[in-house]
């Protein structure tokens, strides 16, 4: 799962990033409105953590731009501004949640998990597809009730495909989801094929049917 942290307080940004990385999230950063606008214009995120008070303007600009672009990124406002007016305005524009500073990082993680469950898995803590079970809260995969040992990137890849069930996802979109904005600097996206191959092999060896389909010349889809 990919997170964009929009925050100008470097220590807070770093502490959030370290905690979320330990929770197996991929984090990207923006410290002002202009950087954030550039990010949301070019990339998609599972969750955006948005500070309202930024050096070059109000973070509500980001929410307004997301709405204009019809983007589906989830947004949690994180701000020292505690006024009811700011909270209501942010939620009306399109934010999913509001967390006032200071906060515990464990609560932040719980809010992110809740947002992703609501948006991608209709609020469910588990995804079940015949012999396959994904415990989203525990970040665990089971095939025929036996735990499957997969890497963080393979887990994120699996969830991304499942959350876009029956949709063809291009290799470029998968590369961006797995590697963030550095995907643009890579010569090719062959690593996506390697992750797909390894994931399919592990699922197959555990007794899982082949739900990941290759759509030649286009990408992959879960069906």
C-alpha positions as CSV (number, residue, x, y, z in Angstrom):
1,X,0.0,0.0,0.0
2,X,1.3,3.4,-1.0
3,X,1.1,6.5,1.3
4,X,1.8,10.2,0.5
5,X,2.8,12.2,3.5
6,X,2.2,15.9,3.0
7,X,3.9,17.6,6.0
8,X,6.4,20.4,6.5
9,X,7.5,19.4,10.0
10,X,10.5,17.3,9.2
11,X,10.7,15.4,12.5
12,X,7.0,14.5,12.4
13,X,7.3,13.4,8.7
14,X,10.3,11.2,9.6
15,X,8.7,9.6,12.6
16,X,5.5,8.9,10.6
17,X,7.6,7.4,7.7
18,X,9.7,5.2,10.0
19,X,6.6,3.8,11.7
20,X,4.6,3.2,8.5
21,X,7.6,1.6,6.8
22,X,7.8,-0.8,9.7
23,X,4.2,-1.5,9.0
24,X,5.1,-2.4,5.4
25,X,3.7,0.8,3.7
26,X,5.6,2.5,0.8
27,X,5.9,6.2,1.7
28,X,6.5,9.2,-0.5
29,X,6.8,12.8,0.7
30,X,5.8,16.4,0.0
31,X,6.6,19.4,2.2
32,X,4.5,22.1,0.5
33,X,1.4,22.5,-1.6
34,X,3.3,22.7,-4.9
35,X,5.2,19.5,-4.3
36,X,2.0,17.8,-3.3
37,X,0.1,19.0,-6.3
38,X,2.8,17.7,-8.6
39,X,2.6,14.3,-6.8
40,X,-1.1,13.9,-7.0
41,X,-1.2,15.0,-10.6
42,X,1.2,12.3,-11.7
43,X,0.7,9.4,-9.2
44,X,-2.1,7.5,-7.4
45,X,-2.0,6.7,-3.6
46,X,-3.9,4.4,-1.3
47,X,-3.9,7.1,1.4
48,X,-2.8,10.7,1.6
49,X,-1.8,12.1,5.0
50,X,-2.5,15.9,4.6
51,X,-1.4,18.7,6.9
52,X,-3.6,21.8,6.4
53,X,-0.9,24.3,7.4
54,X,1.8,24.3,4.7
55,X,4.4,27.0,3.9
56,X,2.9,28.0,0.6
57,X,-0.8,27.7,1.3
58,X,-3.7,25.9,2.9
59,X,-3.7,22.1,2.4
60,X,-7.4,22.4,1.5
61,X,-6.1,23.3,-2.0
62,X,-4.9,19.7,-2.3
63,X,-8.4,18.3,-1.5
64,X,-10.0,20.7,-4.0
65,X,-7.5,19.6,-6.7
66,X,-8.2,15.9,-6.0
67,X,-11.9,16.6,-6.4
68,X,-11.3,18.5,-9.7
69,X,-9.2,15.6,-11.0
70,X,-11.8,13.1,-9.8
71,X,-9.0,11.2,-8.1
72,X,-10.0,8.3,-5.7
73,X,-7.1,8.6,-3.3
74,X,-8.1,8.3,0.4
75,X,-7.3,11.4,2.5
76,X,-6.7,11.7,6.2
77,X,-6.3,15.3,7.4
78,X,-3.5,15.6,10.0
79,X,-3.4,19.1,11.5
80,X,-2.9,21.2,14.6
81,X,-5.9,23.1,13.6
82,X,-8.7,21.8,15.8
83,X,-11.5,24.1,14.8
84,X,-14.8,22.5,13.9
85,X,-14.9,24.7,10.8
86,X,-11.6,23.3,9.3
87,X,-12.7,19.8,10.0
88,X,-16.2,20.2,8.5
89,X,-14.8,22.0,5.4
90,X,-12.1,19.3,4.8
91,X,-14.7,16.5,5.1
92,X,-17.1,18.3,2.9
93,X,-14.5,18.7,0.2
94,X,-13.6,15.1,0.2
95,X,-11.4,14.0,3.1
96,X,-12.2,10.6,4.6
97,X,-11.0,11.3,8.2
98,X,-9.4,13.9,10.5
99,X,-6.7,13.4,13.1
100,X,-5.6,16.2,15.3
101,X,-2.0,16.7,16.4
102,X,-0.5,15.4,18.6
103,X,-1.5,11.8,18.0
104,X,-0.1,8.3,18.6
105,X,1.4,6.6,15.6
106,X,-0.4,3.4,16.4
107,X,-3.7,5.4,16.1
108,X,-2.5,6.8,12.7
109,X,-1.8,3.3,11.4
110,X,-5.2,2.1,12.6
111,X,-7.0,5.0,10.8
112,X,-5.1,4.2,7.6
113,X,-6.0,0.5,7.8
114,X,-9.7,1.5,8.4
115,X,-9.7,3.8,5.4
116,X,-8.2,1.2,3.1
117,X,-10.6,-1.4,4.3
118,X,-13.6,0.9,3.7
119,X,-12.4,2.0,0.2
120,X,-11.1,-1.2,-1.2
121,X,-12.7,-4.1,0.8
122,X,-16.1,-2.6,1.8
123,X,-15.0,-2.4,5.4
124,X,-14.1,-6.0,5.7
125,X,-11.0,-7.1,7.8
126,X,-10.6,-10.2,5.6
127,X,-10.8,-11.1,1.9
128,X,-11.8,-14.6,1.0
129,X,-11.5,-16.1,-2.5
130,X,-12.3,-19.8,-2.3
131,X,-9.0,-21.4,-0.9
132,X,-7.3,-18.0,-0.4
133,X,-7.8,-15.9,2.7
134,X,-6.2,-12.5,3.3
135,X,-6.2,-11.1,6.9
136,X,-5.9,-7.4,6.1
137,X,-5.4,-6.3,9.7
138,X,-2.6,-8.8,10.4
139,X,-1.2,-8.5,6.8
140,X,-1.2,-12.3,6.5
141,X,-2.0,-14.6,3.6
142,X,-3.5,-18.1,4.0
143,X,-4.1,-20.8,1.3
144,X,-6.2,-23.7,2.5
145,X,-5.8,-22.3,6.0
146,X,-2.0,-22.6,5.8
147,X,0.1,-19.4,6.2
148,X,1.9,-18.3,3.1
149,X,5.4,-16.8,3.4
150,X,5.6,-13.8,0.9
151,X,7.6,-10.6,0.8
152,X,6.2,-7.2,1.5
153,X,6.2,-6.3,-2.2
154,X,4.5,-9.5,-3.1
155,X,1.8,-8.8,-0.4
156,X,1.3,-5.3,-1.7
157,X,1.2,-6.6,-5.3
158,X,-1.5,-9.2,-4.3
159,X,-3.7,-6.6,-2.5
160,X,-3.4,-4.1,-5.4
161,X,-4.5,-6.7,-7.9
162,X,-7.3,-8.0,-5.8
163,X,-8.6,-4.5,-5.0
164,X,-8.8,-3.9,-8.7
165,X,-10.5,-7.3,-9.4
166,X,-11.3,-7.9,-13.1
167,X,-9.5,-4.7,-14.1
168,X,-6.4,-4.8,-16.3
169,X,-3.5,-3.1,-14.6
170,X,-0.6,-2.0,-16.7
171,X,3.0,-3.0,-15.9
172,X,3.7,0.7,-15.5
173,X,1.0,1.2,-12.9
174,X,2.2,-1.9,-11.0
175,X,5.8,-0.5,-11.1
176,X,4.6,2.8,-9.7
177,X,2.6,1.1,-6.9
178,X,5.6,-1.1,-5.9
179,X,8.3,1.5,-6.2
180,X,6.6,4.9,-6.0
181,X,7.9,7.9,-8.0
182,X,11.3,6.3,-8.6
183,X,9.6,4.0,-11.1
184,X,9.9,6.9,-13.6
185,X,13.7,6.7,-13.3
186,X,14.0,3.0,-14.0
187,X,15.1,1.8,-17.5
188,X,12.5,-0.9,-17.6
189,X,9.8,-2.5,-15.4
190,X,11.1,-6.1,-15.7
191,X,11.1,-6.3,-11.9
192,X,7.3,-6.3,-12.0
193,X,7.3,-9.6,-14.1
194,X,9.8,-11.1,-11.6
195,X,7.4,-10.2,-8.6
196,X,4.4,-11.5,-10.5
197,X,6.2,-14.8,-11.4
198,X,7.4,-15.3,-7.8
199,X,3.9,-14.6,-6.4
200,X,2.2,-16.9,-8.8
201,X,4.7,-19.7,-8.0
202,X,4.2,-19.4,-4.3
203,X,0.4,-19.3,-4.6
204,X,0.4,-22.3,-6.9
205,X,2.8,-24.4,-4.7
206,X,0.5,-23.7,-1.8
207,X,-2.5,-25.1,-3.7
208,X,-4.1,-21.8,-4.9
209,X,-5.7,-21.6,-8.3
210,X,-4.2,-19.2,-10.8
211,X,-6.3,-16.0,-10.4
212,X,-3.6,-13.7,-11.8
213,X,-4.0,-13.5,-15.6
214,X,-1.5,-12.1,-18.0
215,X,-3.1,-9.8,-20.6
216,X,-0.4,-9.8,-23.3
217,X,0.6,-6.3,-24.4
218,X,-1.5,-4.7,-21.7
219,X,-0.7,-6.0,-18.2
220,X,-2.2,-8.2,-15.5
221,X,-5.5,-8.7,-13.8
222,X,-7.1,-10.7,-11.0
223,X,-10.1,-12.6,-12.1
